[in-house]
Amino acid sequence: MKTLKQIKYQTPILAYTDVNLNTQIIYMKNNILVINCGSSSLKCSLINPVNGDIIFFALAEKLFTQDALISFKQGEIKQTTPLISPYDHQAAIQSLVAFLTQQSLHSSICAIGHRVVHGGEKYSQPTLISEQVKTSINELAKLAPLHNPANLQGINAAETIFSNLPQVAIFDTAFHQSMPEKAFLYALPYSLYKEHGIRKYGFHGTSHYFVCKNAAKILDKPLEQCNFISAHLGNGCSISAVKNGKSVDTSLGLTPLEGLMMGTRSGSIDPGIIFHLVEQLGYSLEQVNILLNKESGLLGVSQLTNDCRELEQASADGNDLAQLALQIFCYRIAKMIASFVPCFMQLDGLIFTGGIGENSQFVRSQVLAQLSLLNFTEDQSANQHCRFGQSGNISTENSRPCWVIPTNEEWVIAEQSYQLLNGAK
């Protein structure tokens, strides 16, 4: 059994005690290794949790194939190497450790922070990983079958290789556990919620929290006194209503399929379409699942790609379906933003983030043009400037504020892991 305790020093020092060994290891450096596992990929960052500096970054791709490889970046050093059999998450982490050791960075790691997509109702805070927590993550895989199993693979691999370090889970759903029942319940028999946990959970919580915290700094107000609508737009999309610093509603639901049109996901549709596909068109449930998650959204409508940049170019070149896909995408974003008006008596501003939200001047412009009734007006010059990591206010002087704020989910994971281990609030 592993326990943690805080020791008071002039400079923060993390003490980690392994009761079984009755030993204590004190790390003079406090970098957090952040691991984000996908089904066939692994992203990893070594981060200073206090200032967010990224010391090292790695990306493993094409896992479970003979083409599996991992790329490293540390300052000016860039390196790509193939992975050895069995080409899995553990092979990626072993290669990662070899590089960290080569660069004398291994000893600076005090803990591992893991992104876990679905925490259900049970996990609303950063959590030290135990066998019981891993069991819960596995049980919740039925609600996030594409994500939780991969997250768990990364945890198991990290525990094997970093056996002397604490492992912390940061859940995507945690930020949304403040939603009231009127927001998270579906209009289904109440017993389905009480007995089976069928409700809206929401995702992208670390991203929404990070950008709202930074918007509060721009306003020079405590986050607890701020009201925002946050739009995380990427291949996966979600919008959240954040009232007095807490999530009170969000567009994603029981799974990451509800809500906005996304890269390959349909977003919300008439549930009757599923019955029609099965009963009238002969689809199997597996085929419906693939259709809604991997063949719909921007890709499905355009019949071209799920890449917004490519669609914008095709649209400019006169491709009708690319134009239609972007029209639907922007309209549904604007409509979802407007649907959150009942959450507020006062609104401090709108935030765009995520790969599309941070970089697509076109999408932001189209969305704001459909929100004039909420007093949003685009500053075209400012909007054009906010790309490729540039943040700023893209609204006119007399408009309600609208910011582009690049997200940094990895820093949130590092910061919250560090705070948990040091007993900070």
N, C-alpha and C positions, 0 to 999 in steps of 0.2 A: 504494500500500500504506500502511495506517495503523498506526502503532505508538503505544504508550503508555509513559510512564515516570513514576515517582514522584519528586516533589521534596519535600524535608523543609522544613517551615515550622512556626512556632509554631502557627498556625491551619492546618488542613488546606486545601491548595490543589491543585486538580487540573490537571496540565499535559498537554495533548494536542498531539502533534506530527504534522503531515501531511508525510510524507517527500517526496511529490511536489512540494509547494509550498515545502518547506524552511522552514516557518514554525511558530511555536509560539504558541498562544493560551492564556492563563492566566485561569481563571475564579475571581474572588474569592469568588463564591458557589457553593455546591455542591448545588443542588437537582436532583433526578432527576425527569424526566418519565416516568411509568409508563404504558404503553399496553397495553391488553388488547382485542384484536379478536375479535369474533364474526363469524359469516357475514353478519349484517345489522346489526351494532351495533359501537360503539367506545366503550370506557370509558377515561378518561384522568385521571390525578391528578398534580399537581406536589407533590412530597413532600420534606421535609427528611429525608435518610436517617439522620441521627443520632438525632433524637428522634421521628420519625414524624409530625410535624405536616403536615396536608394544607393546603397553601396555596391550592389551586385544584382544582376537579373539573369534569369535562365528561362528558356522555353523548350520543352520537349514536345515533339509532334509525331504523329503517325505511329503512336504506341500500338503494340500487339501486331505489328507488321515488320517485315524484314527491312523496310525503309525507315524505321524509327531512328530519330536523330535528336540531339539536344544542342542548343545554341547558348553560349554564355556571353555576357557583357559586363565588364568591370572597367569603368573609365574608358580609356582608349583601347583596352584589350577586348577583342572579339574573337570568338572561337566556336566552331561547329564540329561536332564529332558524332559518328554513328553509335547507336546503342547496341549492346551485345544481348544475346538470347538470355532471358525470355522476352526481351523488348517491352517490359511492363513498367509500372510506376516505380517499383523498387529498383529496377535497373537504371531508371532515370535519376533517382535520388542517390544511388551509389556513384554514378558519374558526377553528379552535383557535388557530393562530398569530396571526391578526388580533386575537383577543380578548386573548391574552397580551401582544402588543405594545401594545395600547391600555391595558392595565393596568400597563405597564412591568415585566412579569415575564419577558419573553423572554430577557433577558441573564443571568438568574439560573440558567438551565438549563445544567448541565455535561455531561449525558449522557441518553440515552433508554434506559429499561429495558423490554423486551418480555416479556410472558408468552407462552411457547410451550408448547402442551399436551404434545406427544410428542417426546422426545429419544432414544428407543430406548436401546440400551446404550452408545452412543457418548458421550452427554453426561450426566455426573454432577455437573457444576459449572457455575456461571455462565460464560458464554462470550461473548467479543467476536465480533460478527457479521462475517463475511467472505462472499465469494461462495461459498466452499466450504461454509460453515455453512448458507447459504441453500439450496444444492443438497441438503444432507442433510435439512433441514427439509421440502423438497419431496418427497424420496424417502420420508420417513416419513409423508407424508400418506396413504399407503395404509393405515396403522394408525389414523389419526385423520382421516378424510376430512371431517368436519364442523368440525374445529378448525384443523389445521395450515395449510390453504390460506388461511384468514382471517388467521391469525397472520402469514403471509408477506406478505399484502397490506398489512398494517399496517407491517411492516418496510420494504417497498419504498417505501411512501408517505412514511414518516418519513425514510428515507435521501435522498429527493428534496428534501424541504423543509428538513431539518436536516442538510445535507450536510457541515457542518463539525464535527459532534458524533459521538462514539463511540456505537455502538448495541450493547446488551448483551442476550443472550437468557437468560432464566431459565426452565428447563424444569420442568413439573409432575411429570415422571417422575423427576427427578434424585434426590430424597430417598429414593426406593425402590430405588436401585441398590445399596444395602447388603444387600438380601435375599439369603439363601443359596439355592442351587440347589433344595433340597428345598421351598422356598416358592414360587419363581417358575416352576418347570418344570411343564408339563402332562404327564399320563400318555399322551403321544403318542409316535410314533417319534422318537427323539432327533435324527435327521437333520433333522426339520422345524425344530427349534431351531437347530441348527448352520448349516443352509443358508439358512433363511428367517427366522430370528429370532422364531419363534412361541413366546412365553413370556408370563408375567404381567409387566407393567411398573408398573401402579399410577398413580394420578393424585392431584390435590389435595395434592401434596407440600409446596408452600409453606405451605398452611394447616395441615397436620399438624405441620410443623416449628415454625411460629409458636406454636401453642397449647401444644405440649409444652415449648418454651423458657420460656413464661410460667408453666406449671405448675411447672417446676423452680424458678423464682424464688419462687413461693409456698412451696415446701418448703425454700427456702434451701439447695439442693443444686446441684452442677454437673449440667447436662443429661446428661453422660456417665455419671452415676451413677443415672439415673432410668429407671423402667420404667412406661410408660403404655399404655392403650388409648384411642385418639383417634377420636371419631365425628363426622365432618363430614357433617351432614344438611341438604340443601337440595333443589333440583330435581334435582341430581345428588348422589349419596350415596356415601361410602366410609368404611370403618373400617380403622385401621392399628394394628398392634402395634409399639410403639417400645421397644426394649430397649437399655439403656445409651446412650440418646440416638439410636439408629439404627433405621430401619425394618427389621423382620425379616419382616413379612408385611402384606398389605393385601388388601382385598376386590375392588377393581377389577383388571382383568386386561390382556389384550392390547389391548383397547379399553375405552372407558368404559361398556360395556354389562353387564359381569359383576358379580356380587355382589348387593348389596341391591336391593330394590324401590325405584324412584325416582319422580320426578314423572310422566314419560311413558315411562321405560324399564322393561323387564320385570325386569332383573337376571338372575340365574342361573336357567336353566330346563333341563329335560331336552332335550339336543340333538336327540333323536328327534322332538320336536315340529316342528322345522323340516322334516324329511323328510315328516312326516305332512301338514303344511300344503301342501307342494309336490306330493307324489305323490297324496294322497287328496283334498285340497280345492282343488287347482288354483291355488294361489298362485304368483306369480312370485317370484324371489329379491328383486327390488326391493320388491315388496309385503311380503315377510317383513321386510326391513330397516326399512321404514317402520313396520310393525306393532310390532316389538320396540323401536324407538327412540323413536317419536313417538305411539303409540296405546295403550301398555300402562301398567304401573305404577299409580299412584294414579288417574290419569285412566281407564285401561282398566277397572279393577275397579269404580270408583265410577260410571262412565258420566256423571260430572258435570264434574269439574275436576281439575287437578293441583295446585291451590292448597290447601295443608294448612289454612290458616285457614278457607277456605270449607267444607272437608270437616268440620272440627271443628264448625262451626255446623250444617251439615246433619245430622251425626251426633246432635248435641244435640236437633235438631228431629225425630229419629226416622227418618231415612232409612237403610234397612237396608244398602244398598250402600256408603254413606259409612262406616257403622260397620264393615262388613266390610273395606273398603280400609284403614282405620286399624288394625284388628286385625292384618291380615297385615303391614302396614308395621312396626308396633312389635314383633311377634313375631320377624320376620326380623332386625331390628336386634339384639334381645336374643340371638337364636341365634348371630348372627355374632360378637358380642362374646364369648360363652361359648366359641366355637370357637377363640379365640386363647389360651386358657388354656395349652396345651402350649408356647407360646413362652416362658413365664416360670417362674422359680423364686420370684420375688417380684414383686408388683404394687403400685405406689405409688398408682394411682388411675385413674379414668375421666374423660374430658373430652368434653363436648358442645360443638359449634361449628357454624357454618353457619346459614343463615337459619332453618331449622326447629329445629336444635339449640340455637340461642341464644334463640329466642322461644316455642317451644311447650312450655308447662308440661305439657300433656296427654301429649305424646309422651314426654317425659323421665320422667314419672311412670309411664306404662305400661311403659316399658322397664325401669326400676329394679325395678318390682314383680315382674318375671320373672327378676331376677338376685339374688334373696335368697340363693341357695346360694353366691354369691360374696361374700356379706357386704356387699351394697349395700342401704341403707335410706334412703328419701327423707325429708328434712325438708320437709314440705309448705309451711310458711311461707317458708322460704328459696327453694324452687323457684318459688313464686309471685312472689317478688321479682325473680328473675333473668330479665328480659325487656328488650327494647329497649336493648341495649348494656350492661346491668348484668351484671357477672360475680360469681362467688362459689361457695362450697361449698354444694351442695344436699343433702348427706347428713347424717345424724344423727351425734351425737358418737361413738357406738360403731360406726359404719359405716366401711367402707373409703371413702376420700375420693372424691367425685364433684364435678367443677367444671363450671360454665358459663363458657367463655372466648370472647369475641367474636374472630373471626379477623381478620387484617389482612394479606392476601396482598400488597397493594400495597406495604406497608412492607417486607416481606421482599424484594420485587423491587428496591425502591429501595436498601435496605441492602446487598444482595448485589452489585448493580451498582456501587455506590460502593466497596465493599471490593475488588472485582476491579480497578477502575481505579486504586485507590491502593495496590495490592499487599498489602492486609491479608489476614490469615488469619481 
